[in-house]
Amino acid sequence: GEAIMDMAGGTGDIAFRLAAAGAEVTVADINQDMLDVGIERAMDRGLDSLVWSRQNAEELSFPDRFFDAYTIAFGIRNVTSLEHALTEALRVLKPGGRFLCLEFSRPWTPIRPFYDLFSFAVIPRLGAWIAREPEAYTYLVESIRRFPDQDAFKLTMEQAGFADVRYRNLSFGIACLHSATKAG
């Protein structure tokens, strides 16, 4: 029964799971083409309870204190300003609301050389071979590299005003689940 915004969730992958658990989900994405894919996938699954909304994470059109939770998976590293996106996420959350962010991150030191080799040598080649778009996969690797590491992003979240900020590394730190709440 919670109202949840899934930002950068155009294809619906996270939203479908949240809706199956009984949440009232608004899927938001800046890219209408991604939303169209998600809408089609939802129709194929017979899901008509989702709300689909074209939104910029840095300038949301929703009122203050509107959502119980805000999720974003593999999308926050693509915003222009982390600070603006986090401020907006905080604004639309109700007091006590939860922020959950799944994102690529900085791998643990012992595996970092292998991960770097894989990232720069293998991922763009796979992109060229499978998707015929090596540039997109080169961008992926570069955007991951530019994103703050776990502790730096935690600090950015705290500076934006989030409370109880935590993170949990997944896959040796290759991905990370960041969580926080809105005080009050």
N, C-alpha and C positions, 0 to 999 in steps of 0.2 A: 503493500500500500504506500510505500514511500515514493515521493516525487524525485526522480533522478534525471540529471542531465548527463548525457554521454557526448562530450565534446569531441570533435574530430572523429566521429563515429559513423560516418556516412554509409559504410557498407553494412552496418547493423550487427556485426559480430558480437560485440559486448552487449548491445541493447537486447538482442534476442535472449541472451542468458538472464539478464536482469528482469525482463518481462516474464520469462518462464517462472521466476521466483516470486512473481506477484507485484513487481514495481510498476509504477506509472512512469514510463520512460519518454523523455524528449531527446531525440537524436539530432545533434547539431553538427554542422560542418560548413566550412567556408566554400566548399566545392560542390556545386549543384550536381555535377555529373556523378560524384560519389554518392550523394543523397539519392539520386535516381536509381543507382545500382541497389542501394539498400532497400528502397521502396519496392522495387521489383522482387528482391529476395524475400521481403516480408510478405508480399502478396502470394508468392509461391508457397510460403509456409502457413498461409491463412492467418497471419498476424495483422489485425487491423487496429490494435489499441495504441500503437506507437505514434508519437507526434514527430513530424519531420520538419526541421527548421534550418534555413540557411543563415548561418551566424558567423561572425568574426569573433574569435575568442577574446580579442582585445577590446571589443565594443559590443557587448551583448545587449539585446533588446529586452531582456526579461527584467521584471521589477526586482527590487532589493528583497532579500530573504525569501526567495521563491522555492528553492530546492532543498531537499533533505540531504542530497549527496550529489557530487560532481565527479564524474569519471572522465579520464582522458588516457587513451592507450596509443602509444607511439605517435603522438601528434604534437606534444608541447614543444619539442625541439624545432618545430617548423614555424613557430610564431615569430613575429618580428621582435617583440618585446616580451620577455618572460615576466617582467615586473607588471606590465599592463594586463597580461593574461591572468596572472595570479591575483591581482587586485580585483579583476572582474569576477573570477571564480569565487573569491571571498565575499564579494558584494551580493551575489545571487544566492549564496548559501544561507539557510536559516541558522540562528544560533545553535550550536551543537552539531551542525551539519558536517559531513565528512567529505574530504577531498582525497581522491585516490588516483594516482598517476603511475602508469606503467610505461617505462621508457628504457631505451638502450642506455648503457652507462659505461663506466670505466671498469674493465675486468681486473681481477686480482693480479698482483704483480707477477707471480710465477707463470701465469699463462699469457700475459700481455704480449710478449714477442710473437708467440704463435698466432694469437688473435690478430695482431697487426699484419702479419704476413698473409693470413687468410683474407682479411678485410681488403687490403690493397691489391693483392695479386689474384685472388680467386673470385671474390664477389663481383667485380666489374666484368670479368670474363664470363661468369655464369649469366649475368644480365645480358651480355651480348649474345650468348648462345641461346638462352631460353626465351627471353623477352625481346631480343633484338634492340635493346635500349641500354647500352653500357653507360651512357651519360647519367641516366636515372640512378643507377647503382653506384656510380662514382659519387654522385651527390649524396646518396644515402650514407656512404662511408664517411664523407666529409662532414655531414650534418651531425653524425654521431660523435665524431672527434671534437667538434666545436661545442657540443653540449657540456655544461658543467658536470664535474664528477659528483658523486653521491653527497659528500659533505658540503660542497659549494652550493648545490641545489637545495639542500636542507636549509642552509643559511639564507638563501634567497627566499625560500618559503616563509621562514621565520620573520625576515625583514618585511615581507608583504603583510604580515599580521596573523599568520596561522599559528595555532597552538598545538601542542603535543605532536610535533613534527617528528616523523620516524621514517626509516627506510629499511627494506629487506632485499638483500642481493639475491638474484636468481641466476642460475647457470654461471656460477663463479664470478658474478658481477657484470656479465655481458648485458643483462637486463636488470632492472631494479624496480621494485614497487615502493613508491613514496606515498605516505599517508599523513593526514593532519586533520584537525578539526577547527571549526570556527568557534572561538570562545564566546561565552555569554549567554 
